Amino acid sequence: MLNASEELFAEENLEFWKRMSKPQREMVLNSATCVKYKKGESLHDGVNNCLGLVLVMEGRLRIFILSEEGKEVTLFRLNPSEACVLSASCILKNITFDVHIEAEKDSSVIIINPKAFENLCLENVYAENFSYKVITAHFSEVMWAMEQILFMSFEKRLAIFLIDQSSLDNSEYISMTHEEIANHMGSAREVVSRMLKYFQNEGIVELSRGDIKIIDKKKLRALAL
Amino acid sequence: MLNASEELFAEENLEFWKRMSKPQREMVLNSATCVKYKKGESLHDGVNNCLGLVLVMEGRLRIFILSEEGKEVTLFRLNPSEACVLSASCILKNITFDVHIEAEKDSSVIIINPKAFENLCLENVYAENFSYKVITAHFSEVMWAMEQILFMSFEKRLAIFLIDQSSLDNSEYISMTHEEIANHMGSAREVVSRMLKYFQNEGIVELSRGDIKIIDKKKLRALAL
């Protein structure tokens, strides 16, 4: 059950909300919850659970894939007002892959449970269409990530990653270990450490235990072009 | 304009066909054509054209991405009866990436032009839904390709590629150059040549000018596990 402000948030950010009949709205409201996750907590781990529709109110979620050996590749992130249905592959039959979702910051997330969302999609074509549009947009984001990984030099990718991370957190400090960065980029820790060391030698960043400080944003931006 | 057998083929393979009104059917029929492509010919090259809906009658199409340096990565293939709308990104606004499409064999392809297909999608929710379902299925195929490329050893990937190619063509001969295989796999020719040489030394394949003969399928299958 959602409280009044959560319901308003759902209405403003899920374009099918106003197209629901009264009984549909009641069904969805009764099976929706707002859940808080701590930074680093897992919402969804592939095959083992079906979460339903996810809408971020506060914080940030990271959607990634994971190899058998534990290698991670970040596909995209969800910021407040953004929704995702890839954790509802139990409903949408032609999604045949599994993603992992975790909170990248402390987050509040509205979740519509899969059974209610499935019933809604069967009855209400706007909800079904919304799901597919969200998936198509995420497909585009994944293609962008894939092109980056496959086609771009590692130097350029790391520069872009540091710029993005710094503007996401609105800070010149990036509080991540080399291991965490490697996981985001689908690379190895050694490769990240080597390149960061090179960036430091070029006077672009300053490395210290646990964080990276960007000291020459202009040079970093030039690498990202 | 399609002839009677082409129209029947479209009706059997496009699930929205029977849901069209008479005027919609007329509009689509008048703006559909069956086009023949020679092996290697390009149907679509990213930004520069908008093809509309593509349905394969005969042959095989390959959908791939291309880097600025000319590196190719195959995303998926389309066999007879399969449709694709990724070349209709002029219509579906949340597709923000470009793919290339070429005929991998001599092919006959039914194409519904983008303007007619756009009008149809606006009027007919079944056509719109069909597009999104096809896109979601292709998203799944792309995720599979991405996991292969990012997570799998090259030896295993090449073994799988040779097995797939041999069963697609129903032959133990694979008539491709090392360069072509490298393009399919998003790799470099040298890497493919080195690994094929290793496969030859292991008694798995026999290399000759212009083709590869699989001589120990059992060993090759073991590598692909």
Interface residues (C-beta under 8 A of the other chain):
Chain A: I65 S67 E68 E69 K71 V73 L92 N94 I95 T96 F97 V125 E128 N129 Y132 K133 I135 T136 A137 H138 F139 S140 V142 M143 W144 M146 E147 I149 L150 F151 G186
Chain B: I65 S67 E68 E69 K71 V73 L92 N94 I95 T96 F97 V125 E128 N129 Y132 K133 I135 T136 A137 H138 F139 S140 V142 M143 W144 M146 E147 I149 L150 F151 G186
